[in-house]
Amino acid sequence: MCTNGVNTQQLKDTVTQINDLVSLSRRWTHNMYHLADGGQMERSADKLQEIQRMLDDVRAELDEAQDCIDRDDEDNGTEVKLV
């Protein structure tokens, strides 16, 4: 539905796509962490672990954004009544 000129479903779908992209990046970072850790590259492994934590935080923020979109849509939605 459109709310205040914004297609909320399109907005939600876009946030979902971003979340999917971040999820993929997190998986690749995790794989790279294991390569670095297995290769005794401590500093690199530590940095990759830090990046994983940050990507987890990004995904949590994106989930929160989805919730906000839902709440905003409910607050600003139109109501259809049968007459």
Buried (B, 14 or more C-beta within 10 A) or exposed (E): EEBEEBEBEEBBEEBEEBBEEBBEBBEEBBEBBEEBBEEEBEEBBEBBBEBBEEBEEBBEEBEEBBEEBEEBBEEEEEEEEEE
